[in-house]
Amino acid sequence: METKTLVVKVVAGSSAETNEMTALLMQKLQSNIENIKVTREKADTQTLDFGATLIAVIATPFAIELAKTLHAWLMKNNTAKLIIGKDREITAEGISREDLVEIVKEALGDSKAG
């Protein structure tokens, strides 16, 4: 089964809030999506925070489930926003589930995913 990588960065009010929300999103992705591998990266290795960037490696058929999980998380954590993608970043904030599905498909580089 083909796998794809998705980069998701959490942006919230403070550093502490961003760290907490990133941890919650990572946990949500791991519990909701089958066969996903999520790692957390720091933007600056000199800081003490855990990092706000998640690298998710998933099987292509789970792209829709990934988008649904991201959307549900955004609706629950409406003070945060997500920046999706690495080369071409797209900000997801106050967005419909359908639009987020399209953003995830585009970021994964597969318009037929899911």
C-alpha positions in Angstrom: 0.0 0.0 0.0 1.4 3.4 -1.0 2.2 5.9 1.8 2.2 9.6 1.7 3.7 12.2 4.1 1.8 15.2 5.4 3.3 18.1 7.3 1.0 19.9 9.7 2.0 22.8 11.9 -0.1 24.0 14.8 -0.3 27.7 15.5 -2.0 29.0 18.7 -1.8 32.0 21.0 1.2 31.2 23.2 4.1 28.7 23.1 2.6 26.7 25.9 -0.8 26.6 24.2 0.8 25.6 20.9 2.7 22.8 22.6 -0.4 21.5 24.4 -2.6 21.6 21.2 0.1 19.9 19.2 0.3 17.1 21.7 -3.5 16.7 21.6 -3.6 16.7 17.8 -0.9 14.1 17.7 -2.8 11.9 20.1 -6.0 12.3 18.2 -4.4 11.4 14.9 -2.8 8.3 16.4 -6.0 7.1 18.0 -8.3 7.9 15.0 -6.4 6.8 12.0 -5.3 3.2 11.2 -1.6 2.6 10.4 -0.5 6.2 10.8 3.0 7.2 12.0 3.2 10.6 13.5 6.4 12.3 14.7 6.9 15.7 16.2 9.6 18.1 15.0 11.0 21.4 16.4 11.5 24.4 14.2 14.5 25.5 16.3 16.7 22.9 18.1 17.9 25.6 20.5 14.5 26.0 22.2 13.1 23.9 25.0 9.6 23.3 23.5 8.7 20.0 22.0 7.9 21.5 18.6 4.7 22.4 16.8 5.2 20.5 13.6 3.7 17.0 13.0 5.0 14.7 10.3 2.2 12.2 9.5 3.0 9.2 7.3 -0.3 7.4 6.2 -1.5 5.0 3.6 -3.2 6.9 0.8 -6.7 5.4 1.4 -6.8 7.0 4.9 -6.5 10.6 3.5 -10.2 11.3 4.0 -10.1 10.0 7.6 -7.0 12.3 8.2 -8.9 15.3 6.9 -12.0 14.5 9.0 -9.8 14.2 12.1 -8.0 17.5 11.4 -11.4 19.2 10.8 -12.9 17.8 14.0 -9.8 18.9 15.9 -10.0 22.4 14.4 -13.7 22.7 15.3 -13.0 21.8 18.9 -9.8 24.0 19.1 -11.2 27.0 17.3 -8.5 29.4 18.7 -5.8 27.5 16.8 -5.0 27.2 13.1 -3.2 24.6 11.1 -0.6 25.2 8.4 -0.6 22.2 6.1 2.1 21.3 3.6 5.8 21.8 3.4 6.7 23.2 0.0 3.3 25.0 -0.5 1.8 25.9 2.9 -1.9 26.3 3.2 -3.5 27.8 6.3 -6.6 26.0 7.6 -8.7 28.1 9.9 -12.5 28.2 10.1 -12.8 25.9 7.1 -15.4 23.4 5.9 -14.7 19.7 6.1 -15.0 19.4 2.3 -12.4 22.2 1.7 -10.1 20.6 4.2 -10.4 17.2 2.5 -9.3 19.0 -0.8 -6.4 20.7 1.0 -5.2 17.4 2.4 -5.5 15.7 -0.9 -3.5 18.5 -2.6 -0.9 18.5 0.1 -0.5 14.7 -0.2 -0.1 15.2 -4.0 -3.0 12.9 -4.9 -6.3 14.3 -6.1 -7.7 10.8 -6.0 -6.7 10.0 -2.4 -9.4 8.5 -0.3 
